[in-house]
Amino acid sequence: MEYLVFAVAMAGFVALLLIKGLYDEHKEKKELIYRLRHHYGEWKEKKYWPEQYASIPRYYEKHPKEEQVDDITWNDLGMDDVYKRIDSTFSSAGEEMLYYMLRTPIFEEEKLQHLEDVITYFTTHTEERIQVQLVLHKLGRTGRFSMYDYLEHLDMLGQRSNLKHWLLNILFIPAIIFCVIEPSMGILCLVGLMLFNIINYFKEKNEIDTYITSFVYAMKLIETAGQVLPAKEELFKEEAELIKKHKQGLNRFKSGSFWLMSSGRMSGSGNPLDIILDYFRMVFHLDLIKFNSMLAQVREHAHDVDMLFSIIGYFDAAISIGAYRQSVAGEYCVPVLHAKKEAILKAEELYHPLIENPVKNSISTKRGVLLTGSNASGKSTFLKTVALNAVFAQTIHTVLADFYEGSYFHICSSMALRDDLSGGESYYIVEIRAIKRILDIVAEGKNKVLCFVDEVLRGTNTVERIAASTEILRSLTGKEVICFAATHDVELTQLLASEYENYHFEEEIKDGDVCFNYRLLSGKATTRNAIKLLSVMGYEDKIIDNANDRAEKFMKTGQWEA
């Protein structure tokens, strides 16, 4: 009787745990749906573990293209922080695809229009978006590493055969027959065979367990792919056909995967059925056999896995872009892009994505722009603002401006460079290498080029800097290239007057302090603030007065007084 009471109590306790688990799951899903419905587009900082963020570029690294935003430009523009501001994806596929998109400008109107249609669909069809996001949330992330890391590591396993496993299993047949003919010896052989299989099982199990994560995520991709598309939508016809095609290629991969990826596999859960199945696995190597089979399928159909990852990631990224648009409260525009022979860039009320209460500026040009102005007046920020939004126009089809019109550009920069201490190269060497790559891109002539250079050749002396800068910037002109360059060398405004349009930023000294309005103005800079800043910082009057005298005499004569 006591045993019966204990059994009933235990059964009741297990039932309560099960009910609580189901209730918590239902409550969590309900809260998630509420957030997706009522807080879509409200930006919330997303947490990234260092190893997790380091794995996000893997899809981009596996799908290189010539016109992609290179590392120098990505770092110049602080694109890691920009990415984090835009990212609200739910899956690893979405994270990696959004990163890839931001580094891969599109040059075809049809592709950009399709992206625009997908973004618009999910921002205007709330219930359909929520259902897709729930599926993506269930797909989740791969953890610290990318799926491509796991797939790459599969190559380390070499070629694996199931022949030995099947031969060992076949040996059970004569062992069982021997049990009938000679029971004592037969049972001894049977037990010996089972022990031999179990020992070998654990040797191989430890080897493959670290690789199963990639299979689990591939399985989730297959399941998710069938649910991620809104039903009967003509807009997603192409994606639907691709999903159908690539899922079919993975049918054999999915078949029988229970033996390898059951949640109860070697879990020590205490569930009698799980224990029995674990012994079946240990004795007959059923999960090892399935692993080898799935490994062969993954290698044969890696393209199918890649395509499902791409399509699912594309939808997750598109929804995230829509949320980003909502988060800027409508202060964005859809760009007007074209492939006219002459390069053009026109933007009205353009602003930087990471600056709170930004000062907006407008620009319209068909040729190079030379920016002058005092220190901290806004030159570098303006260059980054134009560059970032040009990247946005051809990647997420969203520009932070009232209006944007431009050509399809290969975008590159040389701005926030540093000495290469590990490589033993000075700042000047690093700088001329970075600028040379821009010149090479222009010389190739494959696409129109939009480039940005901040303080040309700042790493060398004045005379050679001005001479070389003039020729370099002159080389970055023409009908198919627009160069934005910032400089303190006002001499360049005269030397390049026929090739570049001059703009500047200026400041005011008020109550002993320097004030900047960050407004872009036509023409070259007419004020200097470097010496004024020395005064603001409390330098002796003698230093200030003598410095001003020297500067004034140089401006009049073009020569320095000894």
C-alpha positions as CSV (number, residue, x, y, z in Angstrom):
1,M,0.0,0.0,0.0
2,E,2.8,2.4,0.9
3,Y,4.5,1.7,-2.4
4,L,1.3,2.5,-4.2
5,V,0.9,5.8,-2.4
6,F,4.5,6.7,-3.2
7,A,4.0,5.8,-6.9
8,V,0.8,7.9,-7.1
9,A,2.6,10.8,-5.4
10,M,5.6,10.6,-7.8
11,A,3.2,10.4,-10.7
12,G,1.4,13.4,-9.5
13,F,4.7,15.3,-9.0
14,V,5.8,14.5,-12.5
15,A,2.4,15.5,-13.9
16,L,2.6,18.8,-12.0
17,L,6.1,19.5,-13.5
18,L,4.8,18.7,-16.9
19,I,1.8,21.0,-16.5
20,K,4.0,23.8,-15.1
21,G,6.4,23.3,-18.1
22,L,3.5,23.6,-20.6
23,Y,2.1,26.6,-18.7
24,D,5.5,28.4,-18.7
25,E,6.0,27.7,-22.4
26,H,2.5,29.0,-23.2
27,K,3.1,32.1,-21.1
28,E,6.4,32.8,-22.7
29,K,4.9,32.4,-26.2
30,K,2.0,34.7,-25.3
31,E,4.5,37.4,-24.0
32,L,6.6,37.1,-27.1
33,I,3.5,37.5,-29.3
34,Y,2.6,40.6,-27.3
35,R,6.0,42.1,-27.8
36,L,6.1,41.4,-31.5
37,R,2.6,42.9,-32.0
38,H,3.0,46.0,-29.8
39,H,6.7,46.8,-29.7
40,Y,7.9,46.0,-33.2
41,G,10.4,48.6,-34.2
42,E,11.2,49.8,-30.6
43,W,15.0,49.5,-30.5
44,K,16.5,47.6,-27.6
45,E,20.2,46.9,-27.3
46,K,21.0,43.3,-28.2
47,K,23.6,41.4,-26.2
48,Y,26.4,39.6,-28.0
49,W,29.0,37.3,-26.5
50,P,32.4,37.9,-28.0
51,E,32.7,34.5,-29.6
52,Q,29.1,34.7,-30.9
53,Y,29.7,38.0,-32.6
54,A,33.0,36.8,-34.0
55,S,31.1,34.0,-35.8
56,I,28.5,36.3,-37.4
57,P,30.7,37.2,-40.4
58,R,31.1,33.5,-41.5
59,Y,28.3,33.5,-44.1
60,Y,29.9,36.7,-45.6
61,E,33.3,35.0,-45.6
62,K,31.9,32.0,-47.4
63,H,30.2,34.1,-50.1
64,P,32.8,36.6,-51.4
65,K,32.1,39.1,-54.1
66,E,34.4,41.7,-55.7
67,E,32.2,44.7,-54.9
68,Q,31.7,43.9,-51.2
69,V,32.6,46.5,-48.5
70,D,36.2,45.6,-47.6
71,D,37.6,45.5,-44.1
72,I,39.3,48.9,-44.3
73,T,36.0,50.6,-45.3
74,W,34.0,48.6,-42.8
75,N,36.3,49.7,-40.0
76,D,36.5,53.3,-41.2
77,L,32.8,53.6,-41.0
78,G,32.4,51.9,-37.6
79,M,30.0,49.4,-39.3
80,D,30.1,46.9,-36.4
81,D,28.2,49.4,-34.2
82,V,25.9,50.2,-37.1
83,Y,25.2,46.5,-37.6
84,K,24.3,46.2,-33.9
85,R,21.9,49.1,-34.2
86,I,20.0,47.5,-37.0
87,D,20.1,43.9,-35.9
88,S,16.9,42.6,-34.2
89,T,17.0,39.1,-35.9
90,F,15.9,35.9,-34.0
91,S,18.2,33.3,-35.7
92,S,21.8,32.7,-36.6
93,A,20.7,32.6,-40.2
94,G,19.2,36.1,-39.8
95,E,22.2,37.5,-38.0
96,E,24.7,36.3,-40.6
97,M,22.5,37.2,-43.6
98,L,22.0,40.8,-42.3
99,Y,25.8,41.1,-41.8
100,Y,26.3,39.8,-45.3
101,M,23.8,42.2,-46.8
102,L,25.4,45.2,-45.2
103,R,28.7,44.2,-46.7
104,T,27.3,43.3,-50.2
105,P,26.0,46.2,-52.2
106,I,23.4,45.3,-54.8
107,F,23.8,46.6,-58.4
108,E,20.5,45.2,-59.9
109,E,17.2,47.2,-59.6
110,E,15.1,44.0,-59.6
111,K,16.9,42.5,-56.5
112,L,16.6,45.8,-54.6
113,Q,12.9,46.1,-55.6
114,H,12.2,42.6,-54.4
115,L,13.9,43.3,-51.0
116,E,11.8,46.5,-50.8
117,D,8.6,44.5,-51.5
118,V,9.5,41.9,-48.8
119,I,10.3,44.6,-46.2
120,T,7.1,46.4,-47.0
121,Y,5.0,43.2,-46.8
122,F,6.2,42.3,-43.3
123,T,5.8,45.8,-42.0
124,T,2.2,46.0,-43.3
125,H,1.1,42.4,-42.5
126,T,1.4,42.2,-38.8
127,E,-0.1,38.8,-38.2
128,E,1.9,37.1,-41.0
129,R,5.1,38.8,-39.7
130,I,4.4,37.5,-36.1
131,Q,3.9,33.9,-37.4
132,V,7.2,34.0,-39.3
133,Q,9.0,35.5,-36.3
134,L,7.7,32.8,-34.0
135,V,9.1,30.2,-36.4
136,L,12.5,32.1,-36.5
137,H,12.5,32.3,-32.7
138,K,12.0,28.6,-32.6
139,L,14.9,28.1,-35.0
140,G,17.1,30.1,-32.8
141,R,20.9,30.3,-32.8
142,T,23.7,27.8,-33.1
143,G,25.5,29.1,-30.0
144,R,29.0,30.3,-29.9
145,F,29.9,29.2,-33.4
146,S,28.4,29.6,-36.9
147,M,26.8,26.6,-38.7
148,Y,29.6,27.2,-41.2
149,D,32.2,26.6,-38.5
150,Y,30.6,23.3,-37.7
151,L,30.3,22.2,-41.3
152,E,33.9,23.2,-42.0
153,H,35.1,21.0,-39.1
154,L,33.2,18.0,-40.6
155,D,36.0,17.8,-43.1
156,M,38.4,16.9,-40.3
157,L,36.5,13.5,-39.9
158,G,37.7,12.3,-43.2
159,Q,35.8,9.5,-45.0
160,R,33.8,7.3,-42.7
161,S,32.2,4.0,-43.5
162,N,29.4,2.0,-41.9
163,L,30.8,-1.3,-43.1
164,K,32.4,-2.3,-39.8
165,H,29.2,-1.4,-37.8
166,W,27.1,-3.6,-40.1
167,L,29.5,-6.4,-39.9
168,L,29.5,-6.3,-36.1
169,N,25.7,-6.3,-36.2
170,I,25.6,-9.2,-38.6
171,L,27.7,-11.2,-36.1
172,F,24.8,-11.1,-33.7
173,I,22.9,-13.6,-36.0
174,P,25.4,-16.5,-35.6
175,A,25.8,-15.6,-32.0
176,I,22.1,-16.0,-31.4
177,I,22.0,-19.3,-33.4
178,F,25.0,-20.5,-31.4
179,C,22.9,-19.8,-28.2
180,V,20.4,-22.4,-29.4
181,I,23.0,-25.0,-30.3
182,E,25.4,-24.4,-27.3
183,P,23.7,-22.1,-24.8
184,S,26.6,-21.5,-22.5
185,M,29.1,-20.7,-25.2
186,G,26.6,-18.8,-27.3
187,I,25.6,-16.5,-24.4
188,L,29.3,-15.9,-23.6
189,C,29.9,-14.9,-27.3
190,L,26.7,-12.8,-27.3
191,V,27.7,-10.9,-24.1
192,G,31.3,-10.5,-25.4
193,L,30.1,-9.1,-28.7
194,M,27.8,-6.7,-26.8
195,L,30.6,-5.5,-24.5
196,F,33.0,-5.1,-27.5
197,N,30.4,-3.0,-29.3
198,I,29.6,-0.8,-26.2
199,I,33.3,-0.1,-25.6
200,N,33.8,0.9,-29.3
201,Y,30.6,2.9,-29.2
202,F,31.9,5.3,-26.5
203,K,35.2,5.8,-28.4
204,E,33.4,7.0,-31.5
205,K,30.5,8.7,-29.7
206,N,33.0,11.2,-28.0
207,E,34.4,11.9,-31.4
208,I,31.2,12.8,-33.2
209,D,29.2,14.5,-30.4
210,T,30.9,17.9,-31.1
211,Y,29.8,17.8,-34.7
212,I,26.1,17.0,-34.1
213,T,25.2,20.7,-33.5
214,S,25.6,21.4,-37.2
215,F,23.2,18.5,-38.0
216,V,20.7,19.7,-35.4
217,Y,20.7,23.2,-37.0
218,A,20.4,21.7,-40.5
219,M,17.4,19.7,-39.3
220,K,15.9,22.9,-37.9
221,L,16.5,24.7,-41.2
222,I,14.6,21.9,-43.0
223,E,11.6,22.2,-40.6
224,T,11.7,26.0,-40.5
225,A,11.8,26.3,-44.3
226,G,8.4,24.7,-44.6
227,Q,6.9,27.3,-42.2
228,V,8.7,30.5,-42.8
229,L,6.8,31.6,-45.9
230,P,3.3,33.2,-45.7
231,A,0.9,30.9,-47.5
232,K,-0.2,31.5,-51.1
233,E,1.7,34.8,-51.5
234,E,2.7,35.5,-55.1
235,L,5.5,37.7,-53.8
236,F,7.4,34.7,-52.4
237,K,6.9,32.4,-55.3
238,E,10.6,32.2,-56.2
239,E,11.6,31.5,-52.6
240,A,8.8,28.9,-52.3
241,E,10.1,27.0,-55.3
242,L,13.7,27.1,-54.1
243,I,12.7,25.9,-50.6
244,K,10.8,23.0,-52.2
245,K,13.7,22.1,-54.4
246,H,16.4,22.2,-51.7
247,K,14.3,20.4,-49.1
248,Q,13.9,17.5,-51.5
249,G,17.6,17.3,-51.8
250,L,17.8,16.7,-48.0
251,N,15.1,14.1,-47.7
252,R,17.6,11.2,-47.0
253,F,19.4,13.4,-44.5
254,K,16.2,13.8,-42.5
255,S,15.1,10.2,-42.7
256,G,15.9,8.3,-39.6
257,S,17.5,11.2,-37.9
258,F,15.6,10.3,-34.7
259,W,18.3,7.8,-33.7
260,L,21.0,10.5,-33.7
261,M,19.1,13.7,-32.6
262,S,16.5,12.5,-30.2
263,S,16.3,14.8,-27.2
264,G,16.5,11.7,-25.0
265,R,19.7,10.4,-26.6
266,M,22.2,9.6,-23.8
267,S,20.6,12.3,-21.7
268,G,20.4,10.3,-18.5
269,S,16.8,11.4,-18.1
270,G,15.7,8.2,-16.3
271,N,12.9,7.7,-18.8
272,P,12.6,3.9,-19.3
273,L,12.1,4.2,-23.0
274,D,15.1,6.5,-23.4
275,I,17.2,4.0,-21.4
276,I,16.1,1.1,-23.6
277,L,16.8,3.2,-26.8
278,D,20.3,4.2,-25.4
279,Y,21.2,0.5,-25.0
280,F,20.0,-0.2,-28.5
281,R,22.3,2.6,-29.7
282,M,25.3,1.3,-27.7
283,V,24.9,-2.3,-28.8
284,F,24.0,-1.8,-32.4
285,H,25.6,1.6,-33.1
286,L,22.4,2.9,-34.6
287,D,23.2,6.6,-34.1
288,L,26.8,6.1,-35.3
289,I,25.5,4.5,-38.5
290,K,23.0,7.4,-38.9
291,F,25.7,10.0,-38.3
292,N,28.0,8.5,-41.0
293,S,25.0,8.5,-43.4
294,M,24.0,12.1,-42.5
295,L,27.7,13.1,-42.8
296,A,27.8,11.8,-46.4
297,Q,24.5,13.5,-47.2
298,V,25.7,16.9,-45.8
299,R,28.8,16.7,-47.9
300,E,26.8,15.8,-51.0
301,H,24.1,18.4,-50.4
302,A,26.0,21.2,-48.7
303,H,24.6,23.6,-51.3
304,D,21.0,22.6,-50.3
305,V,21.8,23.4,-46.6
306,D,23.4,26.7,-47.7
307,M,20.4,27.7,-49.8
308,L,17.9,27.0,-47.0
309,F,20.1,29.0,-44.6
310,S,20.2,31.9,-47.1
311,I,16.5,32.0,-47.7
312,I,15.5,31.8,-44.1
313,G,18.2,34.4,-43.1
314,Y,16.9,36.7,-45.9
315,F,13.4,36.8,-44.4
316,D,14.8,37.3,-40.8
317,A,17.0,40.1,-42.0
318,A,14.2,41.8,-44.0
319,I,12.0,41.8,-40.9
320,S,14.9,43.3,-39.0
321,I,15.3,46.1,-41.6
322,G,11.6,46.9,-41.3
323,A,12.0,47.2,-37.6
324,Y,14.9,49.5,-38.0
325,R,12.8,51.7,-40.3
326,Q,10.1,51.9,-37.6
327,S,12.7,52.7,-35.0
328,V,13.8,55.9,-36.8
329,A,10.2,57.2,-36.7
330,G,9.9,57.5,-40.4
331,E,13.0,59.7,-40.9
332,Y,14.2,57.7,-43.8
333,C,13.6,57.4,-47.5
334,V,13.8,54.7,-50.2
335,P,16.7,55.6,-52.5
336,V,16.4,56.4,-56.2
337,L,19.2,54.5,-57.9
338,H,20.1,54.4,-61.6
339,A,22.8,53.3,-64.0
340,K,23.3,56.5,-66.0
341,K,26.7,57.0,-67.6
342,E,27.7,59.9,-65.4
343,A,28.1,59.3,-61.7
344,I,25.7,61.3,-59.4
345,L,25.0,61.7,-55.8
346,K,22.2,63.9,-54.3
347,A,20.9,63.8,-50.8
348,E,18.7,66.1,-48.8
349,E,18.7,66.3,-45.0
350,L,21.2,63.4,-44.6
351,Y,22.1,62.2,-41.1
352,H,24.3,59.7,-39.3
353,P,22.7,56.5,-37.9
354,L,24.5,56.6,-34.5
355,I,24.3,60.2,-33.5
356,E,21.5,61.4,-31.2
357,N,19.9,64.6,-32.3
358,P,22.1,64.8,-35.4
359,V,22.6,67.9,-37.6
360,K,21.3,67.1,-41.0
361,N,23.0,68.3,-44.2
362,S,22.4,68.2,-47.9
363,I,24.7,67.6,-50.8
364,S,24.3,67.4,-54.6
365,T,27.3,66.7,-56.9
366,K,28.4,65.0,-60.1
367,R,32.1,65.4,-59.3
368,G,34.6,65.3,-56.4
369,V,34.0,67.2,-53.2
370,L,36.8,68.8,-51.2
371,L,36.0,69.5,-47.5
372,T,38.0,72.1,-45.5
373,G,37.4,73.4,-42.0
374,S,38.9,73.6,-38.6
375,N,39.6,70.7,-36.2
376,A,36.4,69.0,-34.8
377,S,34.2,71.0,-37.1
378,G,32.4,68.0,-38.6
379,K,34.4,67.0,-41.7
380,S,35.1,63.4,-40.8
381,T,31.5,62.8,-39.5
382,F,30.1,64.2,-42.7
383,L,32.3,61.9,-44.8
384,K,31.1,58.9,-42.8
385,T,27.5,60.0,-43.0
386,V,27.6,60.1,-46.8
387,A,29.5,56.9,-47.0
388,L,27.2,55.0,-44.6
389,N,24.1,56.1,-46.4
390,A,25.5,55.2,-49.8
391,V,26.1,51.7,-48.4
392,F,22.6,51.6,-46.9
393,A,21.1,52.6,-50.3
394,Q,22.5,49.5,-52.0
395,T,22.2,47.1,-49.2
396,I,19.2,47.6,-46.9
397,H,17.5,50.0,-49.4
398,T,17.0,52.5,-46.6
399,V,18.6,55.9,-46.5
400,L,18.5,58.2,-43.5
401,A,17.5,61.3,-45.4
402,D,14.5,63.1,-46.8
403,F,15.6,62.2,-50.4
404,Y,18.5,60.3,-51.9
405,E,19.4,59.8,-55.5
406,G,22.6,58.1,-56.7
407,S,24.4,55.8,-59.0
408,Y,25.2,52.2,-58.3
409,F,28.6,52.6,-56.6
410,H,31.6,50.5,-55.5
411,I,32.1,52.2,-52.2
412,C,35.6,52.4,-50.5
413,S,37.4,54.6,-48.1
414,S,40.7,55.6,-46.5
415,M,39.9,57.3,-43.2
416,A,40.5,55.8,-39.7
417,L,43.8,54.2,-40.4
418,R,46.5,53.4,-37.8
419,D,50.1,52.3,-37.7
420,D,50.5,48.6,-38.3
421,L,52.6,47.7,-35.3
422,S,52.5,44.0,-35.8
423,G,53.5,44.3,-39.4
424,G,56.2,47.0,-38.7
425,E,54.6,49.5,-41.0
426,S,54.4,53.2,-40.4
427,Y,51.2,55.2,-40.7
428,Y,52.3,56.6,-44.0
429,I,52.9,53.2,-45.5
430,V,49.5,51.9,-44.3
431,E,47.9,55.1,-45.7
432,I,49.5,54.9,-49.2
433,R,48.5,51.2,-49.4
434,A,44.9,52.0,-48.6
435,I,44.8,54.8,-51.2
436,K,46.5,52.6,-53.8
437,R,43.7,50.0,-53.5
438,I,41.2,52.8,-54.3
439,L,43.2,53.9,-57.3
440,D,43.3,50.2,-58.5
441,I,39.5,49.9,-58.1
442,V,39.0,53.1,-60.2
443,A,41.5,51.8,-62.8
444,E,39.6,48.5,-63.2
445,G,36.5,50.5,-64.4
446,K,34.0,47.7,-63.6
447,N,31.7,50.0,-61.7
448,K,31.3,53.6,-60.8
449,V,33.3,54.4,-57.7
450,L,32.3,56.4,-54.6
451,C,35.4,56.9,-52.4
452,F,36.2,58.8,-49.2
453,V,39.6,60.0,-48.1
454,D,40.1,61.8,-44.8
455,E,43.3,64.0,-44.5
456,V,45.1,62.9,-47.6
457,L,48.7,61.7,-46.8
458,R,48.7,63.2,-43.3
459,G,51.6,60.9,-42.5
460,T,54.2,63.0,-44.4
461,N,55.7,66.5,-44.6
462,T,53.7,69.5,-45.9
463,V,55.4,70.1,-49.3
464,E,55.3,66.5,-50.4
465,R,51.9,66.0,-49.0
466,I,50.4,68.8,-51.0
467,A,52.2,67.8,-54.2
468,A,51.3,64.1,-54.0
469,S,47.7,64.8,-52.6
470,T,47.0,67.0,-55.6
471,E,48.0,64.3,-58.1
472,I,46.2,61.5,-56.2
473,L,43.0,63.4,-55.9
474,R,43.2,64.5,-59.5
475,S,43.4,60.8,-60.4
476,L,40.2,60.2,-58.5
477,T,38.1,62.3,-60.9
478,G,36.1,61.5,-64.0
479,K,32.6,60.8,-65.1
480,E,32.5,57.4,-63.3
481,V,34.0,58.4,-59.9
482,I,33.1,60.7,-57.1
483,C,35.7,61.3,-54.4
484,F,34.9,63.0,-51.1
485,A,38.1,64.3,-49.5
486,A,38.7,66.2,-46.3
487,T,41.9,68.2,-45.7
488,H,43.5,71.0,-43.7
489,D,45.6,72.0,-46.7
490,V,43.7,75.0,-48.1
491,E,46.2,75.0,-50.9
492,L,44.4,72.1,-52.4
493,T,41.2,74.1,-52.8
494,Q,43.0,76.2,-55.4
495,L,45.1,73.5,-57.0
496,L,42.0,71.3,-57.6
497,A,39.4,74.1,-58.2
498,S,38.6,72.8,-61.7
499,E,38.1,69.2,-60.6
500,Y,36.5,69.5,-57.1
501,E,33.6,71.4,-55.6
502,N,34.6,73.2,-52.4
503,Y,32.6,72.9,-49.2
504,H,33.6,73.7,-45.6
505,F,32.5,73.7,-42.0
506,E,33.3,76.5,-39.6
507,E,33.0,77.5,-35.9
508,E,32.6,80.5,-33.6
509,I,34.4,81.6,-30.5
510,K,31.8,82.6,-27.9
511,D,32.6,83.5,-24.3
512,G,36.0,81.9,-24.5
513,D,34.7,78.7,-25.9
514,V,34.6,77.2,-29.4
515,C,31.1,76.4,-30.8
516,F,30.4,74.3,-33.8
517,N,27.1,74.2,-35.7
518,Y,28.1,71.3,-38.0
519,R,26.4,72.9,-41.0
520,L,27.9,72.2,-44.5
521,L,28.7,75.5,-46.3
522,S,29.7,76.2,-49.9
523,G,33.2,77.3,-50.7
524,K,36.5,76.8,-48.9
525,A,37.1,77.5,-45.2
526,T,38.1,81.0,-44.4
527,T,38.7,80.6,-40.6
528,R,41.3,78.7,-38.6
529,N,40.8,77.5,-35.0
530,A,44.0,75.6,-34.1
531,I,45.7,78.6,-32.5
532,K,42.4,79.8,-31.0
533,L,42.0,76.5,-29.3
534,L,45.4,77.0,-27.7
535,S,44.1,80.2,-26.2
536,V,40.9,78.5,-25.0
537,M,43.0,75.8,-23.3
538,G,45.0,78.5,-21.4
539,Y,48.3,78.7,-23.3
540,E,50.4,81.8,-22.6
541,D,49.6,84.9,-24.6
542,K,53.1,85.1,-25.9
543,I,52.8,81.8,-27.7
544,I,49.4,82.7,-29.1
545,D,50.5,86.1,-30.4
546,N,53.7,84.9,-32.0
547,A,51.9,82.0,-33.6
548,N,49.2,84.3,-35.0
549,D,51.9,86.6,-36.4
550,R,53.8,83.8,-38.1
551,A,50.6,82.4,-39.6
552,E,49.5,85.9,-40.9
553,K,52.9,86.5,-42.6
554,F,52.9,83.1,-44.2
555,M,49.4,83.7,-45.6
556,K,50.6,87.0,-47.2
557,T,54.0,85.9,-48.5
558,G,53.8,82.1,-48.8
559,Q,57.0,81.8,-46.9
560,W,57.9,81.0,-43.3
561,E,60.0,83.6,-41.5
562,A,63.1,82.3,-39.8
